Amino acid sequence: MKTKLNIVKQMRFFIKMKTKFFYTAILLVLLISSCKETNKECTNEKAKTSESTKGDYEHLVLATVWFQQSAEMQAIYIQSYNWAKIMLEKNLAEKSTKKQAAVVMDIDETILDNSPFEVKCIETGKGYSSETWLNWTATSNAKALPGALDFVKFADEKGVKVFFISNRLTKELKTTMDNMQNLGFPNIDSSFFLLKEETSGKKDRRTTVETEHEIILFVGDVLTDFSEIYEKRDEKLGKDLVEKDKELFGTKYIILPNPMYGEWEKAVYNNSFKWSEEQKDSLRKRVLISY
């Protein structure tokens, strides 16, 4: 009798254990399947994020292609610098003070071509930041823009001092000077470079030059390279301000083309870059004029 009872107990025990094992096995299968799906979703999400991030800079492609490859870009730069020579001589002859004559020039997209940096932004999906920008300028490998070197040499031959007022940081001075010296620019000395210390505004730095020099010409790719009045653009995007100063363009102000970036873009974004890429895209399309 005891033997029969023991057999029954053992059978019940094995049935219970088999049932537990069965449900445990099912649970494990479900968990593994769930993990695979989760990993698949995570992988897909990462891929989507990566594609989306790179896509955020697709709007730079055509502008950068134009800047790097169009003969029209080359022609406009050469034309602008040829005209700058003519106006330098004219303004030098008509100088109104006894101060030393000077030309004030921007650096980026005025003298040095940083379009490879924009290409890297497109390739990696990483836009401008202190880190990405410094990685580029540290190479001291930017090329001179068409006509820039010839113009600076021309000004130097005429006895006109050339000052470089740029919003590159002061810690970029050495790499910038190395870059320009390697390209053959004359008189590369730190006393001619007024880089950014605290503020992006260039008014105070222009005033510094004016203490001992008469600025007879400005050359730049952004309106604030010429005057602080362009720092705040309203819904008219600065076009009304240009109209007021129209007599200065081509005479004292030489403007160069830069479709890749600049304060014109910031004006489109209501004077702030603190928008998502999707919002920026909407703001860009909002200012387009159709028929």
C-alpha positions as CSV (number, residue, x, y, z in Angstrom):
1,M,0.0,0.0,0.0
2,K,2.8,2.3,1.0
3,T,4.5,1.5,-2.3
4,K,1.4,2.4,-4.3
5,L,1.1,5.7,-2.4
6,N,4.7,6.5,-3.0
7,I,4.3,5.8,-6.8
8,V,1.3,8.1,-6.9
9,K,3.1,10.9,-5.1
10,Q,6.1,10.6,-7.4
11,M,3.8,10.7,-10.5
12,R,2.1,13.8,-9.2
13,F,5.5,15.4,-8.5
14,F,6.8,14.7,-12.0
15,I,3.5,16.0,-13.6
16,K,3.8,19.2,-11.5
17,M,7.5,19.6,-12.5
18,K,6.8,18.9,-16.2
19,T,4.0,21.5,-16.1
20,K,6.3,24.1,-14.5
21,F,9.0,23.3,-17.1
22,F,6.6,23.6,-19.9
23,Y,5.4,27.1,-18.8
24,T,8.9,28.2,-18.0
25,A,10.0,27.1,-21.5
26,I,7.2,29.1,-23.1
27,L,8.1,32.1,-21.0
28,L,11.7,31.9,-22.1
29,V,10.7,31.7,-25.8
30,L,8.5,34.8,-25.4
31,L,11.3,36.7,-23.6
32,I,13.9,35.8,-26.2
33,S,11.4,36.8,-29.0
34,S,10.6,40.0,-27.2
35,C,14.3,40.9,-26.8
36,K,14.9,40.2,-30.5
37,E,12.1,42.5,-31.5
38,T,13.3,45.2,-29.0
39,N,16.8,44.9,-30.4
40,K,15.4,45.1,-33.9
41,E,13.3,48.1,-33.1
42,C,16.3,49.8,-31.4
43,T,18.5,49.1,-34.4
44,N,15.9,50.4,-36.8
45,E,15.4,53.5,-34.6
46,K,19.2,54.1,-34.5
47,A,19.3,53.8,-38.3
48,K,16.3,56.2,-38.6
49,T,18.0,58.7,-36.3
50,S,21.2,58.5,-38.2
51,E,19.5,59.0,-41.5
52,S,17.4,61.8,-40.1
53,T,20.5,63.5,-38.6
54,K,22.3,63.4,-41.9
55,G,19.2,64.5,-43.7
56,D,19.1,67.6,-41.5
57,Y,21.9,69.1,-43.6
58,E,20.7,68.2,-47.1
59,H,19.7,71.8,-47.6
60,L,23.4,72.7,-47.7
61,V,24.2,70.4,-50.6
62,L,23.2,72.6,-53.6
63,A,24.6,75.8,-52.0
64,T,27.9,74.1,-51.3
65,V,28.1,72.5,-54.7
66,W,27.6,76.0,-56.2
67,F,30.3,77.5,-53.9
68,Q,32.8,74.8,-54.7
69,Q,32.2,73.9,-58.3
70,S,30.5,76.7,-60.2
71,A,32.5,78.9,-62.5
72,E,30.0,81.7,-61.7
73,M,31.2,81.7,-58.1
74,Q,34.8,82.0,-59.3
75,A,33.8,84.8,-61.6
76,I,32.0,86.8,-58.9
77,Y,34.9,86.6,-56.5
78,I,37.4,87.7,-59.2
79,Q,35.1,90.5,-60.4
80,S,34.6,91.7,-56.8
81,Y,38.3,91.8,-56.1
82,N,39.1,93.4,-59.4
83,W,36.6,96.1,-58.5
84,A,38.0,96.4,-55.0
85,K,41.4,97.3,-56.5
86,I,39.8,100.1,-58.5
87,M,38.0,101.5,-55.5
88,L,41.1,101.1,-53.2
89,E,43.1,103.3,-55.6
90,K,40.2,105.8,-55.9
91,N,39.5,106.0,-52.1
92,L,43.3,106.2,-51.4
93,A,43.6,109.2,-53.7
94,E,40.5,110.9,-52.0
95,K,41.5,110.0,-48.4
96,S,40.2,112.7,-46.1
97,T,42.7,112.5,-43.2
98,K,46.4,112.2,-42.7
99,K,46.0,108.9,-41.0
100,Q,47.5,105.7,-42.5
101,A,45.1,104.2,-45.0
102,A,43.7,100.8,-44.1
103,V,41.5,98.1,-45.5
104,V,39.4,95.9,-43.2
105,M,38.6,92.4,-44.3
106,D,36.8,89.4,-42.9
107,I,38.5,86.0,-43.2
108,D,36.0,83.2,-43.6
109,E,34.4,83.1,-47.0
110,T,36.2,86.4,-47.8
111,I,39.8,85.2,-47.8
112,L,39.7,81.6,-46.8
113,D,37.4,78.9,-48.3
114,N,35.8,76.8,-45.5
115,S,33.4,74.9,-47.8
116,P,35.1,71.6,-46.9
117,F,33.8,72.1,-43.4
118,E,30.2,72.4,-44.8
119,V,30.8,69.2,-46.7
120,K,31.8,67.4,-43.5
121,C,28.6,68.7,-41.9
122,I,26.6,67.1,-44.7
123,E,28.6,63.8,-44.5
124,T,28.4,63.3,-40.8
125,G,25.1,65.0,-39.9
126,K,27.0,67.1,-37.3
127,G,26.6,70.8,-37.8
128,Y,28.6,73.7,-36.5
129,S,29.9,73.6,-32.9
130,S,33.0,74.8,-31.2
131,E,34.5,71.3,-31.4
132,T,33.7,70.6,-35.1
133,W,34.8,74.0,-36.2
134,L,38.1,73.9,-34.3
135,N,38.8,70.5,-35.7
136,W,38.7,72.1,-39.1
137,T,40.6,75.3,-38.5
138,A,43.3,73.3,-36.7
139,T,44.3,71.7,-40.0
140,S,45.3,75.2,-41.3
141,N,44.3,73.8,-44.7
142,A,41.8,76.2,-46.1
143,K,42.4,77.4,-49.6
144,A,42.5,81.1,-50.7
145,L,39.4,82.3,-52.4
146,P,39.7,83.5,-56.0
147,G,41.2,87.0,-56.2
148,A,41.8,87.3,-52.4
149,L,45.6,86.8,-52.4
150,D,46.1,89.1,-55.4
151,F,44.1,91.9,-53.8
152,V,45.9,91.7,-50.4
153,K,49.2,91.9,-52.2
154,F,48.0,94.8,-54.3
155,A,46.9,96.7,-51.1
156,D,50.3,96.0,-49.5
157,E,52.1,97.3,-52.6
158,K,50.1,100.5,-52.4
159,G,51.2,101.0,-48.8
160,V,47.7,100.3,-47.4
161,K,47.5,98.3,-44.2
162,V,45.2,95.3,-44.2
163,F,43.5,94.4,-41.0
164,F,41.6,91.1,-40.5
165,I,38.5,91.4,-38.3
166,S,37.1,88.0,-37.9
167,N,34.9,86.1,-35.5
168,R,37.4,83.3,-35.3
169,L,38.4,82.9,-31.7
170,T,41.7,84.3,-30.4
171,K,42.8,80.8,-29.7
172,E,42.6,80.2,-33.4
173,L,45.1,82.9,-34.2
174,K,48.2,80.7,-34.7
175,T,46.5,78.2,-36.9
176,T,44.8,81.0,-38.9
177,M,48.1,82.8,-39.4
178,D,49.9,79.6,-40.4
179,N,47.1,78.9,-42.9
180,M,47.4,82.3,-44.5
181,Q,51.2,82.4,-44.4
182,N,51.3,79.0,-46.2
183,L,49.2,80.5,-48.9
184,G,51.6,83.4,-49.4
185,F,49.7,86.3,-47.8
186,P,52.0,89.2,-47.0
187,N,52.7,90.8,-43.6
188,I,51.1,88.0,-41.5
189,D,51.5,89.5,-38.1
190,S,49.3,89.2,-35.0
191,S,48.9,93.0,-34.8
192,F,46.8,92.9,-38.0
193,F,44.4,90.3,-36.6
194,L,41.4,91.3,-34.4
195,L,39.7,88.1,-33.6
196,K,36.7,87.4,-31.3
197,E,37.2,87.6,-27.6
198,E,33.8,88.2,-26.0
199,T,31.3,89.5,-28.5
200,S,30.5,88.8,-32.1
201,G,29.9,92.4,-32.8
202,K,32.7,94.0,-34.7
203,K,32.1,97.7,-34.0
204,D,34.6,98.0,-31.2
205,R,37.3,96.3,-33.3
206,R,36.7,98.6,-36.2
207,T,37.0,101.5,-33.8
208,T,40.3,100.2,-32.6
209,V,41.6,100.3,-36.2
210,E,40.2,103.8,-36.7
211,T,42.2,105.2,-33.8
212,E,45.3,105.4,-36.0
213,H,44.1,104.5,-39.5
214,E,41.5,105.7,-42.0
215,I,39.5,102.8,-43.3
216,I,39.1,103.4,-47.0
217,L,37.5,100.0,-47.9
218,F,35.7,97.1,-46.2
219,V,35.5,93.6,-47.8
220,G,33.3,90.8,-46.4
221,D,30.6,88.2,-47.0
222,V,28.3,89.4,-44.3
223,L,26.7,92.8,-43.8
224,T,27.9,93.1,-40.2
225,D,31.5,93.1,-41.7
226,F,30.7,96.7,-42.6
227,S,28.4,98.2,-40.0
228,E,26.7,97.3,-36.7
229,I,23.4,98.6,-38.1
230,Y,22.9,95.2,-39.7
231,E,23.1,93.3,-36.5
232,K,19.4,93.3,-35.9
233,R,17.2,92.5,-38.9
234,D,13.4,92.6,-38.7
235,E,10.8,91.0,-40.9
236,K,12.3,92.8,-43.9
237,L,15.5,90.7,-43.3
238,G,17.8,93.8,-43.6
239,K,16.8,94.7,-47.2
240,D,15.5,98.1,-46.1
241,L,18.9,98.8,-44.4
242,V,20.8,97.9,-47.6
243,E,18.6,100.3,-49.5
244,K,19.5,103.1,-47.2
245,D,23.2,102.4,-47.7
246,K,23.1,101.7,-51.4
247,E,25.6,104.4,-52.2
248,L,28.2,102.6,-50.1
249,F,28.0,99.2,-51.8
250,G,30.7,99.0,-54.5
251,T,32.3,102.2,-53.3
252,K,33.3,101.5,-49.6
253,Y,31.7,98.2,-49.1
254,I,32.6,95.1,-51.2
255,I,30.2,92.3,-50.5
256,L,31.0,88.7,-51.5
257,P,28.6,85.8,-52.0
258,N,28.0,83.1,-49.4
259,P,24.9,81.0,-49.9
260,M,26.0,78.3,-47.4
261,Y,25.6,80.2,-44.0
262,G,25.5,83.6,-42.5
263,E,23.4,86.2,-40.7
264,W,21.0,86.2,-43.6
265,E,20.1,82.7,-42.5
266,K,19.7,83.7,-38.9
267,A,17.4,86.5,-39.9
268,V,15.2,83.9,-41.7
269,Y,15.0,82.0,-38.3
270,N,13.8,85.2,-36.5
271,N,17.3,86.0,-35.4
272,S,17.8,82.7,-33.5
273,F,19.3,79.4,-34.3
274,K,17.5,77.7,-31.4
275,W,15.0,75.8,-33.4
276,S,14.8,72.1,-34.3
277,E,15.9,71.2,-37.8
278,E,12.3,70.6,-38.8
279,Q,11.3,74.0,-37.6
280,K,14.2,75.6,-39.5
281,D,13.0,73.8,-42.6
282,S,9.5,75.3,-42.1
283,L,10.9,78.8,-41.5
284,R,13.1,78.6,-44.7
285,K,10.1,77.6,-46.8
286,R,7.9,80.2,-45.2
287,V,10.0,83.1,-46.7
288,L,9.9,81.6,-50.2
289,I,7.9,83.6,-52.7
290,S,5.9,81.8,-55.4
291,Y,3.6,83.0,-58.1
